Amino acid sequence: MKKKLWIGIGAIVLTLGIGTAVYAADAGNSTFQEMLPFMKKMHPDLSEQQLNDMHKSCVEQNDSMGTMMKSGGSGMMKNMGSMMNGSSMM
């Protein structure tokens, strides 16, 4: 009985995790025109050019983060990983 319960919980967690990852990957591919109505609501005082610049900045920042994570992350990220694994940084 306990084994079936743990298998069911594991399947649910795995399904939700995969669904979240797929949703997050898809949400990152929005264009400026798709985001413009939301950006105007959040920043009504900014011009369309300023909103466009903000969008470009966010896209560039996300691209650089993705590249950094694919290349092994920064030193700080590696140190965080070693701290979580219980190894000493010194």
C-alpha positions as CSV (number, residue, x, y, z in Angstrom):
1,M,0.0,0.0,0.0
2,K,2.8,2.5,0.9
3,K,4.7,1.6,-2.2
4,K,1.8,2.4,-4.4
5,L,1.2,5.7,-2.6
6,W,4.8,6.7,-3.1
7,I,4.7,5.7,-6.8
8,G,1.6,7.8,-7.3
9,I,3.1,10.8,-5.5
10,G,6.3,10.5,-7.6
11,A,4.3,10.3,-10.8
12,I,2.3,13.4,-9.9
13,V,5.4,15.4,-9.0
14,L,7.2,14.3,-12.2
15,T,4.2,15.2,-14.3
16,L,3.9,18.7,-12.7
17,G,7.7,19.3,-13.0
18,I,7.7,18.4,-16.7
19,G,4.6,20.5,-17.4
20,T,6.1,23.5,-15.6
21,A,9.4,23.2,-17.6
22,V,7.5,23.1,-20.9
23,Y,5.3,26.0,-20.0
24,A,8.4,28.1,-18.9
25,A,10.3,27.3,-22.0
26,D,7.3,28.3,-24.2
27,A,6.7,31.5,-22.2
28,G,10.2,32.8,-22.9
29,N,9.6,33.1,-26.6
30,S,7.3,36.1,-26.7
31,T,7.7,38.9,-29.1
32,F,7.6,42.6,-28.3
33,Q,4.2,43.0,-30.0
34,E,2.7,40.2,-27.9
35,M,4.1,41.8,-24.7
36,L,3.2,45.4,-25.5
37,P,-0.3,45.5,-24.1
38,F,0.9,44.1,-20.7
39,M,3.9,46.4,-20.7
40,K,1.7,49.4,-21.3
41,K,-0.4,48.4,-18.3
42,M,2.6,48.0,-16.0
43,H,4.4,51.1,-17.2
44,P,1.8,53.6,-18.5
45,D,4.2,56.5,-18.4
46,L,6.8,55.1,-20.8
47,S,6.8,55.6,-24.5
48,E,6.7,52.7,-26.9
49,Q,10.4,53.2,-27.7
50,Q,11.3,53.0,-24.0
51,L,9.2,49.8,-23.7
52,N,10.9,48.4,-26.7
53,D,14.3,49.2,-25.2
54,M,13.2,47.5,-22.0
55,H,12.1,44.4,-23.8
56,K,15.4,44.2,-25.7
57,S,17.3,44.5,-22.5
58,C,15.3,41.7,-20.9
59,V,15.8,39.4,-23.9
60,E,19.5,40.1,-24.0
61,Q,19.8,39.5,-20.2
62,N,17.9,36.2,-20.5
63,D,20.0,35.1,-23.5
64,S,23.2,35.8,-21.6
65,M,22.0,33.9,-18.5
66,G,21.1,30.9,-20.6
67,T,24.5,31.0,-22.2
68,M,26.2,31.3,-18.9
69,M,24.3,28.4,-17.4
70,K,25.0,26.2,-20.5
71,S,28.7,26.9,-20.2
72,G,28.9,25.7,-16.6
73,G,27.7,28.8,-14.8
74,S,29.7,31.4,-13.0
75,G,32.1,30.8,-10.1
76,M,29.5,31.9,-7.6
77,M,27.1,29.3,-9.0
78,K,29.7,26.6,-8.8
79,N,30.5,27.6,-5.2
80,M,26.8,27.4,-4.3
81,G,26.6,23.9,-5.8
82,S,29.6,22.8,-3.7
83,M,28.1,24.3,-0.6
84,M,24.9,22.4,-1.2
85,N,26.8,19.2,-1.7
86,G,28.5,19.7,1.6
87,S,32.0,20.2,0.3
88,S,34.1,23.0,1.6
89,M,34.9,26.1,-0.5
90,M,38.2,26.7,1.3
